[in-house]
Amino acid sequence: MNADLFRYHAAKNHDNQKSIAAFLGKCCTSISYKLSGKRGDFSRGDIAKLKARWKLTPQDIDAIFFSEDTIK
């Protein structure tokens, strides 16, 4: 997970952790943990929702959610 790139796309689309959490039906702490890599990853459903909201390309999705450090 590339948290910096996630935050870039969030800011570009006028989102923050609170608005993303509300949109995905999660608490802010859950989003924070996912971004820091402490607990779990974003689900396929969450990624699909963010893809539509932020108009992400398949390359964007790979770069954000499937960065090299995530694949082991």
Summary of the structure (lengths in Angstrom):
residues: 72
radius of gyration: 11.1
end to end distance: 12.1
largest distance: 32.4
contacts: 174
relative contact order: 0.20
helix: 64%
strand: 0%
